[in-house]
Amino acid sequence: MATINIKVDDKQYTLGFSKKTIMQMSDNGFTLEKAREDYVAGIPQLFAGAFLRYHRTISDKEIDSIWQMIPDKMGFIGALIDLYNEQLSELFGEPDDEAKKAVWEVVK
């Protein structure tokens, strides 16, 4: 599973998403569609959500400070969206051909 590493001075941050964190973000009202409609609110939510997996106790102030130091923000946002979509695919995607699959049916 891919992550993004950010180094600020002597501190390393690992950003990424898990099924649990994207579900938590959804519970808090985040969707990629809303982020595309309202970049000003959505992108900071996406960025902050990327800290949930590895840095749950980081403060909003520290997240904002790190955001201000990120170069190539458009490229960075694209990388965050790719990470988020990777987890969505795992959550809602079809099982691998080689994986054991459940069998389901509708009974009337």
MMTF fields as JSON, N, C-alpha, C and O atoms, coordinates in Angstrom:
{
  "mmtfVersion": "1.0.0",
  "mmtfProducer": "UNKNOWN",
  "numBonds": 431,
  "numAtoms": 432,
  "numGroups": 108,
  "numChains": 1,
  "numModels": 1,
  "chainsPerModel": [1],
  "groupsPerChain": [108],
  "chainIdList": ["A"],
  "bondAtomList": [4, 2, 8, 6, 12, 10, 16, 14, 20, 18, 24, 22, 28, 26, 32, 30, 36, 34, 40, 38, 44, 42, 48, 46, 52, 50, 56, 54, 60, 58, 64, 62, 68, 66, 72, 70, 76, 74, 80, 78, 84, 82, 88, 86, 92, 90, 96, 94, 100, 98, 104, 102, 108, 106, 112, 110, 116, 114, 120, 118, 124, 122, 128, 126, 132, 130, 136, 134, 140, 138, 144, 142, 148, 146, 152, 150, 156, 154, 160, 158, 164, 162, 168, 166, 172, 170, 176, 174, 180, 178, 184, 182, 188, 186, 192, 190, 196, 194, 200, 198, 204, 202, 208, 206, 212, 210, 216, 214, 220, 218, 224, 222, 228, 226, 232, 230, 236, 234, 240, 238, 244, 242, 248, 246, 252, 250, 256, 254, 260, 258, 264, 262, 268, 266, 272, 270, 276, 274, 280, 278, 284, 282, 288, 286, 292, 290, 296, 294, 300, 298, 304, 302, 308, 306, 312, 310, 316, 314, 320, 318, 324, 322, 328, 326, 332, 330, 336, 334, 340, 338, 344, 342, 348, 346, 352, 350, 356, 354, 360, 358, 364, 362, 368, 366, 372, 370, 376, 374, 380, 378, 384, 382, 388, 386, 392, 390, 396, 394, 400, 398, 404, 402, 408, 406, 412, 410, 416, 414, 420, 418, 424, 422, 428, 426],
  "bondOrderList": [1, 1, 1, 1, 1, 1, 1, 1, 1, 1, 1, 1, 1, 1, 1, 1, 1, 1, 1, 1, 1, 1, 1, 1, 1, 1, 1, 1, 1, 1, 1, 1, 1, 1, 1, 1, 1, 1, 1, 1, 1, 1, 1, 1, 1, 1, 1, 1, 1, 1, 1, 1, 1, 1, 1, 1, 1, 1, 1, 1, 1, 1, 1, 1, 1, 1, 1, 1, 1, 1, 1, 1, 1, 1, 1, 1, 1, 1, 1, 1, 1, 1, 1, 1, 1, 1, 1, 1, 1, 1, 1, 1, 1, 1, 1, 1, 1, 1, 1, 1, 1, 1, 1, 1, 1, 1, 1],
  "groupList": [{"groupName": "MET", "atomNameList": ["N", "CA", "C", "O"], "elementList": ["N", "C", "C", "O"], "formalChargeList": [0, 0, 0, 0], "bondAtomList": [1, 0, 2, 1, 3, 2], "bondOrderList": [1, 1, 2], "singleLetterCode": "M", "chemCompType": "L-PEPTIDE LINKING"}, {"groupName": "ALA", "atomNameList": ["N", "CA", "C", "O"], "elementList": ["N", "C", "C", "O"], "formalChargeList": [0, 0, 0, 0], "bondAtomList": [1, 0, 2, 1, 3, 2], "bondOrderList": [1, 1, 2], "singleLetterCode": "A", "chemCompType": "L-PEPTIDE LINKING"}, {"groupName": "THR", "atomNameList": ["N", "CA", "C", "O"], "elementList": ["N", "C", "C", "O"], "formalChargeList": [0, 0, 0, 0], "bondAtomList": [1, 0, 2, 1, 3, 2], "bondOrderList": [1, 1, 2], "singleLetterCode": "T", "chemCompType": "L-PEPTIDE LINKING"}, {"groupName": "ILE", "atomNameList": ["N", "CA", "C", "O"], "elementList": ["N", "C", "C", "O"], "formalChargeList": [0, 0, 0, 0], "bondAtomList": [1, 0, 2, 1, 3, 2], "bondOrderList": [1, 1, 2], "singleLetterCode": "I", "chemCompType": "L-PEPTIDE LINKING"}, {"groupName": "ASN", "atomNameList": ["N", "CA", "C", "O"], "elementList": ["N", "C", "C", "O"], "formalChargeList": [0, 0, 0, 0], "bondAtomList": [1, 0, 2, 1, 3, 2], "bondOrderList": [1, 1, 2], "singleLetterCode": "N", "chemCompType": "L-PEPTIDE LINKING"}, {"groupName": "LYS", "atomNameList": ["N", "CA", "C", "O"], "elementList": ["N", "C", "C", "O"], "formalChargeList": [0, 0, 0, 0], "bondAtomList": [1, 0, 2, 1, 3, 2], "bondOrderList": [1, 1, 2], "singleLetterCode": "K", "chemCompType": "L-PEPTIDE LINKING"}, {"groupName": "VAL", "atomNameList": ["N", "CA", "C", "O"], "elementList": ["N", "C", "C", "O"], "formalChargeList": [0, 0, 0, 0], "bondAtomList": [1, 0, 2, 1, 3, 2], "bondOrderList": [1, 1, 2], "singleLetterCode": "V", "chemCompType": "L-PEPTIDE LINKING"}, {"groupName": "ASP", "atomNameList": ["N", "CA", "C", "O"], "elementList": ["N", "C", "C", "O"], "formalChargeList": [0, 0, 0, 0], "bondAtomList": [1, 0, 2, 1, 3, 2], "bondOrderList": [1, 1, 2], "singleLetterCode": "D", "chemCompType": "L-PEPTIDE LINKING"}, {"groupName": "GLN", "atomNameList": ["N", "CA", "C", "O"], "elementList": ["N", "C", "C", "O"], "formalChargeList": [0, 0, 0, 0], "bondAtomList": [1, 0, 2, 1, 3, 2], "bondOrderList": [1, 1, 2], "singleLetterCode": "Q", "chemCompType": "L-PEPTIDE LINKING"}, {"groupName": "TYR", "atomNameList": ["N", "CA", "C", "O"], "elementList": ["N", "C", "C", "O"], "formalChargeList": [0, 0, 0, 0], "bondAtomList": [1, 0, 2, 1, 3, 2], "bondOrderList": [1, 1, 2], "singleLetterCode": "Y", "chemCompType": "L-PEPTIDE LINKING"}, {"groupName": "LEU", "atomNameList": ["N", "CA", "C", "O"], "elementList": ["N", "C", "C", "O"], "formalChargeList": [0, 0, 0, 0], "bondAtomList": [1, 0, 2, 1, 3, 2], "bondOrderList": [1, 1, 2], "singleLetterCode": "L", "chemCompType": "L-PEPTIDE LINKING"}, {"groupName": "GLY", "atomNameList": ["N", "CA", "C", "O"], "elementList": ["N", "C", "C", "O"], "formalChargeList": [0, 0, 0, 0], "bondAtomList": [1, 0, 2, 1, 3, 2], "bondOrderList": [1, 1, 2], "singleLetterCode": "G", "chemCompType": "PEPTIDE LINKING"}, {"groupName": "PHE", "atomNameList": ["N", "CA", "C", "O"], "elementList": ["N", "C", "C", "O"], "formalChargeList": [0, 0, 0, 0], "bondAtomList": [1, 0, 2, 1, 3, 2], "bondOrderList": [1, 1, 2], "singleLetterCode": "F", "chemCompType": "L-PEPTIDE LINKING"}, {"groupName": "SER", "atomNameList": ["N", "CA", "C", "O"], "elementList": ["N", "C", "C", "O"], "formalChargeList": [0, 0, 0, 0], "bondAtomList": [1, 0, 2, 1, 3, 2], "bondOrderList": [1, 1, 2], "singleLetterCode": "S", "chemCompType": "L-PEPTIDE LINKING"}, {"groupName": "GLU", "atomNameList": ["N", "CA", "C", "O"], "elementList": ["N", "C", "C", "O"], "formalChargeList": [0, 0, 0, 0], "bondAtomList": [1, 0, 2, 1, 3, 2], "bondOrderList": [1, 1, 2], "singleLetterCode": "E", "chemCompType": "L-PEPTIDE LINKING"}, {"groupName": "ARG", "atomNameList": ["N", "CA", "C", "O"], "elementList": ["N", "C", "C", "O"], "formalChargeList": [0, 0, 0, 0], "bondAtomList": [1, 0, 2, 1, 3, 2], "bondOrderList": [1, 1, 2], "singleLetterCode": "R", "chemCompType": "L-PEPTIDE LINKING"}, {"groupName": "PRO", "atomNameList": ["N", "CA", "C", "O"], "elementList": ["N", "C", "C", "O"], "formalChargeList": [0, 0, 0, 0], "bondAtomList": [1, 0, 2, 1, 3, 2], "bondOrderList": [1, 1, 2], "singleLetterCode": "P", "chemCompType": "L-PEPTIDE LINKING"}, {"groupName": "HIS", "atomNameList": ["N", "CA", "C", "O"], "elementList": ["N", "C", "C", "O"], "formalChargeList": [0, 0, 0, 0], "bondAtomList": [1, 0, 2, 1, 3, 2], "bondOrderList": [1, 1, 2], "singleLetterCode": "H", "chemCompType": "L-PEPTIDE LINKING"}, {"groupName": "TRP", "atomNameList": ["N", "CA", "C", "O"], "elementList": ["N", "C", "C", "O"], "formalChargeList": [0, 0, 0, 0], "bondAtomList": [1, 0, 2, 1, 3, 2], "bondOrderList": [1, 1, 2], "singleLetterCode": "W", "chemCompType": "L-PEPTIDE LINKING"}],
  "groupTypeList": [0, 1, 2, 3, 4, 3, 5, 6, 7, 7, 5, 8, 9, 2, 10, 11, 12, 13, 5, 5, 2, 3, 0, 8, 0, 13, 7, 4, 11, 12, 2, 10, 14, 5, 1, 15, 14, 7, 9, 6, 1, 11, 3, 16, 8, 10, 12, 1, 11, 1, 12, 10, 15, 9, 17, 15, 2, 3, 13, 7, 5, 14, 3, 7, 13, 3, 18, 8, 0, 3, 16, 7, 5, 0, 11, 12, 3, 11, 1, 10, 3, 7, 10, 9, 4, 14, 8, 10, 13, 14, 10, 12, 11, 14, 16, 7, 7, 14, 1, 5, 5, 1, 6, 18, 14, 6, 6, 5],
  "groupIdList": [1, 2, 3, 4, 5, 6, 7, 8, 9, 10, 11, 12, 13, 14, 15, 16, 17, 18, 19, 20, 21, 22, 23, 24, 25, 26, 27, 28, 29, 30, 31, 32, 33, 34, 35, 36, 37, 38, 39, 40, 41, 42, 43, 44, 45, 46, 47, 48, 49, 50, 51, 52, 53, 54, 55, 56, 57, 58, 59, 60, 61, 62, 63, 64, 65, 66, 67, 68, 69, 70, 71, 72, 73, 74, 75, 76, 77, 78, 79, 80, 81, 82, 83, 84, 85, 86, 87, 88, 89, 90, 91, 92, 93, 94, 95, 96, 97, 98, 99, 100, 101, 102, 103, 104, 105, 106, 107, 108],
  "secStructList": [7, 7, 7, 3, 3, 3, 3, 3, 6, 6, 3, 3, 3, 3, 3, 7, 7, 7, 2, 2, 2, 2, 2, 2, 2, 2, 2, 6, 6, 7, 7, 2, 2, 2, 2, 2, 2, 7, 2, 2, 2, 2, 2, 2, 2, 2, 2, 2, 2, 6, 6, 6, 6, 6, 7, 6, 6, 7, 7, 2, 2, 2, 2, 2, 2, 2, 2, 2, 2, 7, 1, 1, 2, 2, 2, 2, 2, 2, 2, 2, 2, 2, 2, 2, 2, 2, 2, 2, 2, 2, 2, 2, 1, 7, 7, 7, 6, 6, 1, 7, 7, 7, 7, 7, 7, 7, 7, 7],
  "xCoordList": [0.848, 0.0, 0.897, 1.841, 0.599, 1.41, 1.171, 0.092, 2.188, 2.105, 2.853, 3.558, 2.697, 3.472, 4.262, 3.696, 5.559, 6.401, 6.737, 7.096, 6.615, 6.959, 7.974, 7.782, 9.036, 10.028, 10.059, 10.224, 9.898, 9.976, 11.032, 10.861, 12.123, 13.276, 13.703, 14.09, 13.644, 14.079, 12.904, 13.096, 11.692, 10.505, 9.959, 9.839, 9.631, 9.084, 7.597, 7.188, 6.799, 5.365, 5.054, 5.555, 4.237, 3.783, 2.292, 1.515, 1.903, 0.494, -0.049, 0.635, -1.279, -1.918, -3.326, -3.765, -4.006, -5.387, -5.54, -4.792, -6.502, -6.904, -8.415, -9.065, -8.958, -10.409, -11.071, -12.08, -10.487, -11.037, -11.008, -11.985, -9.9, -9.815, -10.709, -11.257, -10.871, -11.778, -13.228, -14.046, -13.545, -14.892, -15.093, -16.17, -14.076, -14.147, -14.308, -15.103, -13.563, -13.684, -15.089, -15.664, -15.636, -16.992, -18.008, -18.938, -17.821, -18.699, -18.653, -19.625, -17.499, -17.34, -17.754, -17.552, -18.339, -18.891, -18.007, -18.383, -16.822, -15.928, -16.306, -16.562, -16.334, -16.387, -15.502, -15.313, -14.966, -14.161, -15.013, -14.527, -16.275, -17.162, -17.322, -17.253, -17.535, -17.648, -16.338, -16.338, -15.214, -13.907, -13.701, -13.112, -14.18, -14.058, -14.947, -14.583, -16.125, -17.045, -16.57, -16.745, -15.972, -15.535, -14.101, -13.855, -13.158, -11.735, -11.297, -10.501, -11.816, -11.372, -11.628, -10.798, -12.744, -13.056, -12.588, -12.113, -12.712, -12.467, -11.009, -10.675, -10.137, -8.73, -8.105, -7.371, -8.353, -7.826, -8.353, -7.628, -9.604, -10.142, -9.41, -9.104, -9.131, -8.394, -6.993, -6.531, -6.328, -4.97, -4.969, -4.149, -5.869, -5.949, -6.297, -5.77, -7.174, -7.553, -6.391, -6.355, -5.444, -4.287, -3.378, -2.549, -3.525, -2.737, -3.368, -2.691, -4.65, -5.368, -4.764, -4.78, -4.249, -3.754, -2.507, -2.413, -1.555, -0.268, -0.006, 0.91, -0.796, -0.531, -1.845, -2.182, -2.569, -3.897, -3.886, -4.869, -2.803, -2.784, -2.218, -2.087, -1.885, -1.336, -2.406, -3.588, -1.978, -2.927, -3.268, -2.505, -4.432, -4.834, -3.827, -3.553, -3.284, -2.303, -1.044, -0.498, -0.591, 0.593, 0.303, 1.148, -0.889, -1.281, -1.302, -0.799, -1.875, -1.912, -0.507, -0.227, 0.367, 1.747, 2.457, 3.162, 2.265, 2.876, 2.325, 3.08, 1.015, 0.397, 1.06, 1.297, 1.35, 1.963, 3.35, 3.812, 4.019, 5.377, 5.41, 6.484, 4.268, 4.223, 4.443, 3.683, 5.481, 5.639, 4.788, 4.332, 4.575, 3.817, 2.505, 2.244, 1.696, 0.455, -0.476, -1.141, -0.542, -1.431, -0.964, -1.781, 0.323, 0.854, 0.643, 0.329, 0.82, 0.632, -0.826, -1.107, -1.747, -3.187, -3.527, -4.284, -2.973, -3.194, -2.71, -3.371, -1.55, -1.016, -1.925, -2.152, -2.444, -3.373, -4.649, -5.141, -5.172, -6.392, -6.143, -7.004, -4.972, -4.633, -4.61, -5.126, -4.01, -3.964, -5.366, -5.686, -6.19, -7.568, -8.346, -9.049, -8.207, -8.909, -8.434, -9.218, -7.158, -6.629, -7.392, -7.728, -7.658, -8.395, -9.865, -10.463, -10.451, -11.839, -11.957, -12.918, -10.985, -10.998, -10.907, -11.573, -10.086, -9.991, -11.293, -11.694, -11.942, -13.171, -14.331, -15.116, -14.442, -15.592, -15.266, -16.165, -13.995, -13.604, -13.967, -14.322, -13.871, -14.134, -12.941, -11.81, -13.179, -12.066, -11.165, -11.599, -9.911, -8.973, -9.483, -10.196, -9.121, -9.521, -9.013, -9.666, -7.836, -7.214, -7.755, -7.562, -8.422, -8.889, -10.116, -10.893, -10.262, -11.462, -12.63, -12.525, -13.732, -14.867, -16.073, -16.274, -16.853, -18.118, -19.16, -19.053, -20.138, -21.234, -22.48, -22.765, -23.215, -24.438, -25.58, -25.368, -26.796, -27.97, -29.138, -29.197, -30.049, -31.291, -32.328, -32.529, -32.988, -34.003, -35.338, -35.486, -36.312, -37.646, -38.653, -39.829],
  "yCoordList": [-1.174, 0.0, 1.242, 1.336, 2.161, 3.361, 4.356, 4.411, 5.121, 6.225, 7.409, 7.283, 8.556, 9.748, 10.097, 10.207, 10.27, 10.683, 12.155, 12.626, 12.873, 14.292, 14.471, 13.969, 15.173, 15.468, 16.969, 17.755, 17.351, 18.749, 18.815, 18.251, 19.505, 19.55, 18.122, 17.385, 17.715, 16.368, 15.425, 14.327, 15.848, 15.04, 14.472, 15.177, 13.179, 12.489, 12.219, 11.779, 12.487, 12.206, 11.225, 11.367, 10.242, 9.287, 9.492, 9.375, 9.795, 10.025, 8.853, 8.288, 8.499, 7.417, 7.208, 7.86, 6.311, 6.019, 4.523, 3.718, 4.176, 2.781, 2.744, 3.785, 1.551, 1.444, 2.15, 2.838, 1.965, 2.579, 4.107, 4.763, 4.677, 6.143, 6.751, 7.834, 6.077, 6.666, 6.569, 7.431, 5.521, 5.431, 6.512, 7.101, 6.767, 7.829, 9.192, 10.017, 9.425, 10.685, 10.83, 11.918, 9.748, 9.785, 10.105, 10.883, 9.502, 9.797, 11.277, 11.832, 11.904, 13.336, 14.222, 15.436, 13.619, 14.399, 14.559, 15.259, 13.92, 14.083, 13.138, 11.953, 13.683, 12.89, 13.584, 14.799, 12.814, 13.428, 14.347, 15.366, 13.992, 14.831, 16.209, 17.228, 16.24, 17.521, 18.289, 19.514, 17.569, 18.229, 18.86, 19.936, 18.2, 18.759, 19.988, 20.934, 19.967, 21.1, 22.276, 23.43, 21.994, 23.036, 22.758, 22.223, 23.135, 22.905, 23.508, 22.912, 24.687, 25.413, 24.613, 24.631, 23.921, 23.107, 21.663, 21.052, 21.12, 19.702, 19.287, 18.252, 20.08, 19.688, 19.695, 18.76, 20.689, 20.598, 19.373, 18.792, 18.98, 17.771, 16.53, 15.637, 16.471, 15.343, 15.277, 14.206, 16.41, 16.475, 16.057, 15.235, 16.61, 16.256, 14.783, 14.125, 14.262, 12.856, 11.916, 10.799, 12.364, 11.532, 11.317, 10.407, 12.143, 11.984, 10.98, 10.489, 10.669, 9.844, 8.451, 7.913, 7.883, 6.508, 6.396, 5.483, 7.301, 7.17, 8.245, 8.1, 9.312, 10.431, 10.951, 12.121, 10.113, 10.475, 11.665, 12.402, 11.865, 12.919, 14.247, 15.181, 14.35, 15.608, 16.705, 16.449, 17.908, 19.018, 19.632, 19.53, 20.269, 20.983, 22.073, 22.325, 22.71, 23.779, 23.23, 23.859, 22.058, 21.461, 21.017, 21.172, 20.468, 20.074, 21.299, 21.243, 22.4, 23.637, 24.144, 24.606, 24.054, 24.495, 23.658, 24.196, 22.348, 21.46, 21.771, 21.807, 21.995, 22.315, 23.537, 23.557, 24.533, 25.749, 25.496, 26.262, 24.433, 24.126, 23.196, 22.949, 22.679, 21.717, 22.445, 23.351, 22.052, 22.606, 21.807, 20.71, 22.34, 21.674, 21.112, 19.913, 21.993, 21.564, 20.806, 19.864, 21.186, 20.479, 19.033, 18.113, 18.839, 17.485, 16.686, 15.497, 17.355, 16.709, 16.297, 15.196, 17.181, 16.874, 15.664, 14.789, 15.618, 14.467, 13.174, 12.141, 13.225, 12.036, 11.612, 10.42, 12.584, 12.273, 11.616, 10.641, 12.164, 11.602, 10.174, 9.31, 9.917, 8.554, 7.599, 6.485, 8.031, 7.183, 6.892, 5.762, 7.924, 7.782, 6.815, 5.929, 6.999, 6.127, 4.678, 3.752, 4.484, 3.132, 2.396, 1.22, 3.101, 2.481, 2.281, 1.275, 3.231, 3.04, 1.8, 1.04, 1.603, 0.428, -0.855, -1.84, -0.848, -2.033, -2.273, -3.419, -1.21, -1.329, -1.818, -2.661, -1.287, -1.578, -2.376, -2.71, -2.682, -3.398, -4.873, -5.414, -5.496, -6.925, -7.705, -7.222, -8.906, -9.723, -10.165, -10.252, -10.441, -10.956, -12.282, -13.011, -12.589, -13.863, -15.047, -16.087, -14.875, -15.958, -16.066, -17.085, -15.03, -15.013, -15.897, -16.126, -16.38, -17.14, -16.157, -15.08, -16.522, -15.633, -16.197, -17.41, -15.314, -15.716, -15.905, -15.313, -16.713, -16.931, -16.336, -16.594, -15.544, -14.937, -15.101, -15.278, -15.039, -15.144, -14.425, -14.3, -13.963, -13.351, -14.467, -15.215, -14.574, -15.598, -14.899, -14.023, -15.286, -14.659, -15.622, -15.282],
  "zCoordList": [0.0, 0.0, 0.0, 0.784, -0.861, -1.025, 0.109, 0.7, 0.387, 1.347, 0.769, -0.232, 1.402, 1.074, 2.324, 3.411, 2.171, 3.291, 3.15, 2.07, 4.256, 4.305, 5.416, 6.524, 5.13, 6.154, 6.389, 5.456, 7.641, 8.051, 9.137, 10.218, 8.846, 9.745, 10.063, 9.155, 11.32, 11.677, 11.94, 12.462, 11.583, 11.839, 10.531, 9.528, 10.567, 9.399, 9.621, 10.696, 8.597, 8.623, 7.503, 6.388, 7.8, 6.801, 6.614, 7.561, 5.399, 5.087, 4.297, 3.443, 4.59, 3.864, 4.38, 5.328, 3.755, 4.124, 4.338, 3.784, 5.136, 5.306, 5.105, 5.013, 5.039, 4.933, 6.112, 5.958, 7.28, 8.49, 8.406, 8.767, 7.934, 7.913, 6.836, 7.042, 5.686, 4.693, 5.156, 4.832, 5.912, 6.476, 7.543, 7.634, 8.334, 9.338, 8.664, 9.113, 7.603, 6.871, 6.292, 6.321, 5.773, 5.24, 6.34, 6.129, 7.5, 8.641, 9.019, 9.529, 8.758, 9.049, 7.887, 7.929, 6.838, 5.739, 4.521, 3.58, 4.512, 3.371, 2.226, 2.439, 1.023, -0.204, -1.237, -1.185, -2.164, -3.223, -4.088, -4.579, -4.276, -5.088, -4.444, -5.131, -3.13, -2.438, -2.502, -2.624, -2.422, -2.5, -3.872, -3.977, -4.921, -6.276, -6.446, -7.144, -5.798, -5.879, -5.039, -5.43, -3.889, -2.962, -2.525, -1.443, -3.392, -3.129, -1.802, -1.075, -1.489, -0.3, 0.972, 1.881, 1.054, 2.235, 2.063, 3.021, 0.879, 0.668, 0.708, 1.285, 0.102, 0.055, 1.451, 1.771, 2.291, 3.662, 4.426, 5.235, 4.175, 4.818, 4.332, 5.122, 3.041, 2.477, 3.077, 3.469, 3.147, 3.7, 5.164, 5.574, 5.946, 7.37, 7.544, 8.441, 6.699, 6.778, 6.504, 7.021, 5.694, 5.374, 6.585, 6.582, 7.615, 8.841, 9.803, 10.706, 9.626, 10.596, 10.781, 11.889, 9.744, 9.842, 10.712, 11.532, 10.549, 11.233, 12.296, 13.105, 12.3, 13.214, 13.799, 13.616, 14.481, 15.007, 15.947, 16.018, 16.664, 17.695, 17.21, 18.001, 15.944, 15.428, 15.501, 15.272, 15.816, 15.956, 14.6, 13.64, 14.551, 13.333, 12.99, 11.816, 14.001, 13.781, 13.103, 12.197, 13.546, 12.934, 11.498, 10.617, 11.265, 9.905, 8.997, 7.875, 9.465, 8.676, 8.374, 7.268, 9.363, 9.18, 8.113, 7.259, 8.169, 7.178, 5.786, 4.814, 5.687, 4.399, 3.76, 2.552, 4.555, 4.029, 3.446, 2.601, 3.887, 3.424, 2.212, 1.664, 1.783, 0.678, -0.655, -0.998, -1.406, -2.754, -3.744, -3.422, -4.922, -5.985, -5.438, -5.524, -4.88, -4.23, -5.179, -4.75, -6.436, -7.365, -7.573, -7.59, -7.726, -7.847, -6.576, -6.617, -5.447, -4.15, -3.952, -3.479, -4.314, -4.199, -5.069, -4.651, -6.263, -7.136, -6.502, -6.608, -5.838, -5.167, -4.008, -3.803, -3.25, -2.155, -2.682, -2.113, -3.772, -4.369, -4.837, -4.673, -5.419, -5.85, -4.663, -4.753, -3.543, -2.346, -1.831, -1.464, -1.809, -1.325, -2.224, -1.739, -3.537, -4.49, -4.395, -4.6, -4.085, -3.912, -2.804, -2.944, -1.709, -0.609, -0.959, -0.575, -1.683, -2.125, -2.999, -2.884, -3.866, -4.737, -3.926, -4.243, -2.881, -2.032, -1.277, -1.073, -0.869, -0.097, -0.957, -0.524, -2.182, -3.021, -4.28, -5.052, -4.489, -5.691, -5.643, -4.596, -6.783, -6.905, -6.371, -6.432, -5.848, -5.359, -6.508, -7.656, -6.182, -7.178, -7.721, -7.03, -8.946, -9.543, -8.728, -8.65, -8.121, -7.369, -5.939, -5.276, -5.474, -4.09, -3.904, -4.831, -2.692, -2.345, -2.323, -1.736, -2.956, -3.08, -2.342, -2.283, -1.794, -1.174, -2.279, -3.354, -2.01, -2.939, -2.294, -1.125, -3.055, -2.51, -3.494, -4.693, -2.966, -3.826, -3.159, -1.936, -3.977, -3.497, -3.409, -4.366, -2.247, -2.058, -1.893, -1.041, -2.707, -2.649, -2.082, -1.954]
}
